[in-house]
Amino acid sequence: MLEQLSTLQLALMTAILVLAGAIKGVLGVGLPLVAVPLLSQVVPVPLAIMTLATAQVVSNGFQAFQGGNLGAVLSRFWSLFLPLLLGLFLSARLLVTLDDRVLGLILGTLVLAFTALSAFQHRFRIEVRHEKVMSPLVGALAGVLGGVSSFYGVPILIYLVALRLEKRFFISAVSTAFTFGALLLMASLVFYGAMGREQFLLSGLSVIPVFGGLLVGQVIQKRMPQAAFNRGLIVIMLATGLSLVARALWR
């Protein structure tokens, strides 16, 4: 696998992974959003996804444990994570698979609509008192979507942004959710034989540049005011929505 990649390809892949890692270090999200489209210009899309598999698990797990918020996150959002895991496990066995183009278009439109609300109506939010009802519903929705597609992160991102969490707690919460999703994704790639020894090696090596970028991004994040952090999330959600819509329309 590695010997089939040219020096230029490896250099470009490394630079992309560092950039994507830095954005994740700053905002806690954005690794696959930035890396997959750019990596797919260098290598095939399946290889781009597999390259990120290990880095997603490790980077999300690292950020989930950082800051000492993991216990509080699990205590507050267990009713989000449990339906997510059950939904991912059960829906992966569904015989009916949703059309990725239609699903992407719907989700992309929803993300863009929510981004517009968040950007222009700063008071738009989900109140804490609604979490008991919303968390299991969002977790189940994300799990089902994740089981039949690769879009489990979109409902979770929208939900956690709408709760207007403090930036460090937000990063811990979203990273914990994405760790569960990334673990199941990687397990499915291995189980179905899509990820062999060579792909796993390349995926493991990708952790190095991603972590390099992530550590740089975290230095920036510590100095970033909450307002700037919120604006950064709006930008990343806008990019997510546009990416989903564009992929649905031009796939």
C-alpha positions as CSV (number, residue, x, y, z in Angstrom):
1,M,0.0,0.0,0.0
2,L,2.6,2.6,1.1
3,E,5.0,1.6,-1.7
4,Q,2.2,2.3,-4.2
5,L,2.0,5.9,-3.1
6,S,4.4,8.5,-4.5
7,T,6.4,10.8,-2.4
8,L,4.2,13.7,-3.6
9,Q,1.1,11.9,-2.6
10,L,2.5,11.1,0.9
11,A,3.6,14.7,1.3
12,L,0.2,16.1,0.3
13,M,-1.6,13.6,2.5
14,T,0.6,14.5,5.5
15,A,-0.1,18.3,5.0
16,I,-3.9,17.6,4.7
17,L,-3.9,15.6,7.9
18,V,-2.0,18.2,9.8
19,L,-4.4,20.9,8.7
20,A,-7.5,18.8,9.5
21,G,-6.0,17.9,12.9
22,A,-5.4,21.6,13.7
23,I,-9.0,22.5,12.9
24,K,-10.2,19.6,15.2
25,G,-7.8,20.9,17.9
26,V,-9.4,24.3,17.7
27,L,-13.1,23.4,17.5
28,G,-13.3,19.7,18.5
29,V,-14.9,18.8,15.2
30,G,-14.1,19.0,11.5
31,L,-11.5,16.2,11.0
32,P,-13.3,14.1,8.4
33,L,-15.1,17.2,6.9
34,V,-11.8,18.8,6.0
35,A,-9.7,15.7,5.4
36,V,-11.9,13.4,3.3
37,P,-12.7,15.9,0.5
38,L,-9.0,17.0,0.3
39,L,-7.6,13.4,0.6
40,S,-10.0,12.2,-2.1
41,Q,-8.2,14.6,-4.5
42,V,-5.0,12.6,-3.8
43,V,-6.2,9.0,-3.3
44,P,-9.5,7.2,-3.9
45,V,-12.4,8.1,-1.5
46,P,-12.5,4.6,0.2
47,L,-8.8,4.8,0.9
48,A,-9.3,8.4,2.2
49,I,-12.0,7.2,4.7
50,M,-9.9,4.2,5.8
51,T,-6.9,6.5,6.3
52,L,-8.8,8.5,8.8
53,A,-10.4,5.6,10.7
54,T,-7.7,5.1,13.4
55,A,-7.0,8.9,13.7
56,Q,-10.7,9.6,14.3
57,V,-10.9,7.0,17.2
58,V,-7.6,8.2,18.8
59,S,-8.1,11.9,18.4
60,N,-11.7,11.9,19.6
61,G,-10.8,9.6,22.5
62,F,-7.9,11.9,23.5
63,Q,-10.2,15.0,23.5
64,A,-13.0,13.2,25.3
65,F,-10.6,12.4,28.2
66,Q,-9.0,15.8,28.3
67,G,-10.0,18.5,30.7
68,G,-11.5,16.1,33.3
69,N,-15.0,16.5,31.9
70,L,-15.6,12.9,30.8
71,G,-17.4,11.8,34.0
72,A,-19.7,14.9,33.8
73,V,-20.3,14.3,30.1
74,L,-21.3,10.6,30.6
75,S,-23.5,11.5,33.5
76,R,-25.3,14.3,31.5
77,F,-25.5,12.6,28.1
78,W,-25.7,8.9,28.8
79,S,-29.3,9.0,27.4
80,L,-27.8,10.4,24.1
81,F,-24.9,7.9,23.8
82,L,-26.9,4.7,24.7
83,P,-29.5,5.1,21.9
84,L,-26.7,6.2,19.5
85,L,-24.8,2.9,20.1
86,L,-28.0,0.8,20.0
87,G,-29.1,2.5,16.8
88,L,-25.7,2.1,15.1
89,F,-25.6,-1.6,16.0
90,L,-29.2,-2.5,15.1
91,S,-29.6,-0.3,11.9
92,A,-26.4,-1.6,10.4
93,R,-28.3,-4.9,9.9
94,L,-31.3,-3.3,8.1
95,L,-32.1,-4.8,4.7
96,V,-33.3,-1.4,3.4
97,T,-30.6,1.1,2.8
98,L,-31.4,4.8,2.4
99,D,-30.4,6.6,-0.7
100,D,-27.2,8.5,0.3
101,R,-28.0,11.3,-2.2
102,V,-31.4,12.0,-0.8
103,L,-30.3,11.6,2.8
104,G,-27.3,13.9,2.2
105,L,-29.5,16.5,0.6
106,I,-32.0,16.5,3.4
107,L,-29.4,16.6,6.2
108,G,-27.4,19.3,4.4
109,T,-30.5,21.5,4.0
110,L,-31.3,21.0,7.7
111,V,-27.7,21.9,8.7
112,L,-27.8,25.0,6.6
113,A,-31.2,26.0,8.0
114,F,-30.0,25.6,11.5
115,T,-26.7,27.4,10.8
116,A,-28.8,30.4,9.5
117,L,-30.9,30.4,12.7
118,S,-27.8,30.2,14.8
119,A,-26.0,33.0,12.9
120,F,-28.9,35.4,12.8
121,Q,-30.9,34.5,15.8
122,H,-28.4,34.3,18.6
123,R,-31.0,33.4,21.2
124,F,-32.0,30.2,19.3
125,R,-31.1,27.3,21.5
126,I,-32.4,24.1,23.2
127,E,-32.9,24.7,26.9
128,V,-31.4,22.3,29.4
129,R,-34.9,21.3,30.7
130,H,-35.6,19.7,27.4
131,E,-32.6,17.4,27.4
132,K,-34.4,14.5,29.0
133,V,-36.7,14.2,26.0
134,M,-34.3,15.5,23.3
135,S,-31.2,13.4,24.1
136,P,-32.6,9.9,23.5
137,L,-34.5,11.1,20.4
138,V,-31.3,12.7,18.9
139,G,-29.2,9.7,19.9
140,A,-31.6,7.2,18.3
141,L,-31.9,9.3,15.1
142,A,-28.1,9.6,14.9
143,G,-27.7,5.9,15.4
144,V,-30.2,4.9,12.7
145,L,-28.7,7.4,10.2
146,G,-25.2,6.2,11.1
147,G,-26.1,2.5,10.7
148,V,-27.4,2.9,7.1
149,S,-25.1,5.7,6.1
150,S,-22.1,7.7,7.4
151,F,-24.0,10.7,8.7
152,Y,-24.3,9.9,12.5
153,G,-22.4,13.0,13.5
154,V,-24.7,15.6,11.9
155,P,-27.7,15.3,14.4
156,I,-25.3,15.2,17.3
157,L,-23.4,18.3,16.2
158,I,-26.6,20.3,15.6
159,Y,-28.0,19.2,19.0
160,L,-24.9,20.0,21.0
161,V,-24.4,23.3,19.3
162,A,-28.0,24.2,20.1
163,L,-27.4,23.5,23.8
164,R,-24.8,26.3,23.7
165,L,-22.3,24.5,25.9
166,E,-19.1,26.0,27.2
167,K,-16.3,25.4,24.7
168,R,-14.3,22.9,26.7
169,F,-17.4,20.9,27.7
170,F,-18.7,21.0,24.2
171,I,-15.4,19.5,22.9
172,S,-15.5,16.7,25.5
173,A,-19.2,15.9,24.7
174,V,-18.9,15.9,21.0
175,S,-15.6,14.0,21.1
176,T,-17.1,11.3,23.3
177,A,-20.0,10.8,20.9
178,F,-17.7,10.7,17.9
179,T,-15.4,8.2,19.7
180,F,-18.3,5.7,20.0
181,G,-19.3,6.3,16.3
182,A,-15.7,6.0,15.0
183,L,-15.0,2.8,17.0
184,L,-18.0,1.1,15.5
185,L,-17.1,2.4,12.0
186,M,-13.6,1.0,12.2
187,A,-14.9,-2.3,13.6
188,S,-17.3,-2.6,10.7
189,L,-14.5,-1.9,8.2
190,V,-12.4,-4.6,9.7
191,F,-15.4,-7.1,10.1
192,Y,-16.4,-6.7,6.5
193,G,-12.9,-7.1,5.2
194,A,-12.6,-3.6,3.8
195,M,-9.7,-2.7,6.0
196,G,-6.8,-5.1,5.7
197,R,-3.4,-5.1,7.3
198,E,-1.9,-2.5,4.8
199,Q,-4.8,-0.2,5.1
200,F,-4.7,-0.5,8.9
201,L,-1.0,0.4,8.9
202,L,-1.6,3.5,6.8
203,S,-4.5,4.4,9.1
204,G,-2.3,4.0,12.1
205,L,0.5,6.2,10.6
206,S,-2.1,8.9,9.9
207,V,-2.4,9.4,13.7
208,I,1.0,11.1,13.8
209,P,0.3,14.2,11.5
210,V,-3.3,14.5,12.8
211,F,-2.0,14.6,16.4
212,G,0.7,17.1,15.4
213,G,-2.0,19.4,14.0
214,L,-4.4,18.8,16.9
215,L,-1.8,19.8,19.5
216,V,-1.2,23.1,17.6
217,G,-4.9,23.7,17.3
218,Q,-5.4,23.2,21.1
219,V,-2.9,25.9,21.8
220,I,-5.0,28.3,19.7
221,Q,-8.2,27.1,21.2
222,K,-7.0,27.9,24.8
223,R,-6.6,31.5,23.8
224,M,-9.8,31.7,21.8
225,P,-12.7,33.6,23.4
226,Q,-16.0,31.8,23.6
227,A,-17.6,34.2,21.0
228,A,-14.9,33.4,18.5
229,F,-15.3,29.6,19.3
230,N,-19.0,29.9,18.6
231,R,-18.3,31.7,15.3
232,G,-15.9,28.9,14.4
233,L,-18.6,26.3,14.9
234,I,-21.0,28.3,12.7
235,V,-18.3,28.2,9.9
236,I,-17.7,24.5,10.3
237,M,-21.5,23.8,10.3
238,L,-21.9,25.9,7.2
239,A,-19.1,23.9,5.5
240,T,-20.7,20.7,6.6
241,G,-24.1,21.6,5.1
242,L,-22.6,22.8,1.9
243,S,-20.5,19.7,1.6
244,L,-23.5,17.4,2.1
245,V,-25.6,19.3,-0.4
246,A,-22.8,19.5,-3.0
247,R,-22.1,15.7,-2.7
248,A,-25.8,14.9,-3.1
249,L,-26.2,17.1,-6.2
250,W,-23.0,16.3,-8.0
251,R,-22.3,12.7,-7.0
